[in-house]
Amino acid sequence: MINVLKFGGTSLSNSKNILLVSKIIIKKFKKKKIAVVLSAPANITNILEKSIELAIQKKNYKKEIQKIHEKFYKIVEEISLTNENFLLKKVKSKINQEMKFLQKMLKSIYFLNKCPKKIFAIIVSKGEILSTKIMENILISKNYNTFIINPIKNLISNGDALDSYVNIHDSKKNIKKLNIVKKSIILMPGFIGGNYKKELVLLGRNGSDYSAAVLSACLKAKSCEIWTDVDGILTCDPKIVPNAKIISNISYNQIINLSNLGAKVLHPKTISPLKKLNIPCYVKNTFNESKRGTKIVKNSKQKKNKNYSSITYIKNICSFSIKSKNTKKINKVYKKILNKLKNQKIYFFSSIKTINQKYINLYIEKKYYKKIKYILKKKIFKQENYKKKIKTKKKLSIISLIHSKNSQKNKLSNHIQKFLNRYKIKIINVISNQSKNIISFIINSKNTNKTIKLLHKILLNKVKTIEIFLLGIGGIGKTLLKQISQEKRNLKKRNLALKIFLIANSKKILFNKKSIKIESWKKEFLNNGKTYPQQEELIKKISKIIKKNNYINPVIIDCTSSKAISKQYFNYIKNRYHVITSNKKFNTGNLKNYKKIRKLACKMNKKFLYETNVGGGLPIIQTIKNFVKTGDKISYFKGILSGSLSFIFGKLEEGMLFSEAIQQAHQKGFTEPDPREDLSGLDVARKLLIIAREIGHSLELQDIQIQKILPKKINKKNNVNEFFQEIKKFDEYFLNQIDSAKKNEKKIKFIGTINQNGICKIKLSKINKNDPLYNVKDGENALSFYSKYYQPIPLVIKGYGAGKEVTASGVFSDLLNTI
Ligand code: ASP
């Protein structure tokens, strides 16, 4: 089986490149049979066309021919310098002969003032003729046999003399009859065909690709390789998106769509013969030979995560918007217009607005504007009706996204609209061709490049966005911002874009539509934050800001301890924000709301995450959820849930006095500002309640039974310093407690338990040696879950359960779970 290779103009633009091509040809030929189709060196066809135009206009065309002459001379002279076997004289004489012919033809055109198509075709084809001649001689000079297929005699073509179509059936017969010398490299000039009178015709501009496809079909080639100057077909125009990616696999149909929608890739005409015979086509880079390139086949295998193949655009679109009150009538008019356009061979993008079925919107390339206007005015509407019913717009662009079958179209379209809205890009209309997996957006031309860049970024580069609205910038909030800022580079590497739009504390809001620079948020907050002395007002303002949700993946993070803010969660989720909270107020509020918010989040497809409600950054909530999900049942829970009390009782074990231990915990920032809150057990009760609810027990905070730590009441009215004095009276009591426990090889810990029936208790307990909680100290939390599968040894999660760093990292991890 044979392989067909085609080299384009840039691959043959100078002697160095031509020699490189010859090396590729020889290398390939050593492995398999090949046929090579060659273009003219870059720009030669344009100059030839220009010389004809100049001659018709009676202008100086000779200069152009001179340019071509010099160019070919330079090429062959340089080749001969590297290769003494190259028959320079012979090739030069062929060049001279062709140039003489051109001069003669152009002279006649000059006198005639016109150029018949036949002559035009002959002149313009000379670039291909000469590049083939040069390649033939290079190969001969290197002792390779060559066989030239003459396309005029063999590629039977019909249609326009400058844009003909090849009849594969007839051409195949011709080629079969050729006595191709065995072990020879087949060469054929591209761009050229011959009509039934065996006269030279052209196959259309950029027609060498088509020549290669046609030859592949005639030879039933194994593959057709199009060698060019890029690594393959790109996801987008590299002039707009420099980091556009190479598409590794694409289907014939997608290529056809791409080129119909403006991409400068292979012409549909080229694809058709290959598609019919299912011949795979590769687009490869002459200058980067080792790259695999793009493979075009019948059904391209898209990788799962590569749902979108490419973005194309056509600038200079105009629209005709036709109004009518009557749906039936409008459909009739629409059909009539379609027929008229079809007859005139006008390619258009159309859409009927589905909202009220009272509009037809036609989107057409601007070059057809006058023609369409004429058709509508004269053939379909009367003069005055035209004015009344038709509105036109110019300076539009159509941007199309060609994607694979498995993406969800509506979701995708909404997603894009929302995204573009945010960047103030108005979408005039959306046209969705479901069967072809194309979504097109009509926008104002001035936004074309910006839109393409944005779409490429989110869809093809797969940048995942999280838009952050942070409430509370105390220890946790501030640390979170620091952690995000530190991770910025790594996040970028992982294609994650975390952007902050709002930061608020209890008095001030900083909102920046374009996003807040994370490195300088403090300064911005100070200088540009707006003050709201009343909390109510502040909350209202936040609600107002978030109501205008045109974000892709917005998240509200509550790092406050405010009940009022927690009451807003319903509102936030209803407005389509994820909610992440380290604030325990909501989850320990009434059970009805606890259940309701989960239902709402599910309905809105939003996340409600609160990993840091229990055990700081320790993975407690997700572990319980996994128990529930996998059908395991937690039969008993026992845990040390307070970092401060864990620290205090650890110190008691080491011999410290109770009052001293509390003071030290306070100094180290382990306790609440007023340590009485820790000692009350309320914070532990809240965590225990959340764990119990996650397990599935329907409880309220008052159901948690707290056994007081202190044996006697203390004065609540004392200030903290007075409290430290007062607490001394318990030192002895705790010394005794610890001692008596030690005698039995036990330790005293403040623990929370949940039994099978959901009875929750918090108390000081004597823990024996075998218990996983026995060695917990220094502010650690430890949680042991006994379940159907985890028994008699429980699943234990242990580690620092408080502190701004670990808690902020827990919030951070929730944040990344919103994607
Ligand atoms: N040389 C011709 C052109 O520039 C054909 C080709 O290169 O494909 O259109």
Residues whose N, C-alpha, C, O or C-beta is under 5 A from the ligand:
A	BS01	LIG	G9 S39 A40 T45 F191 G204 R205 N206 G207 S208 D209
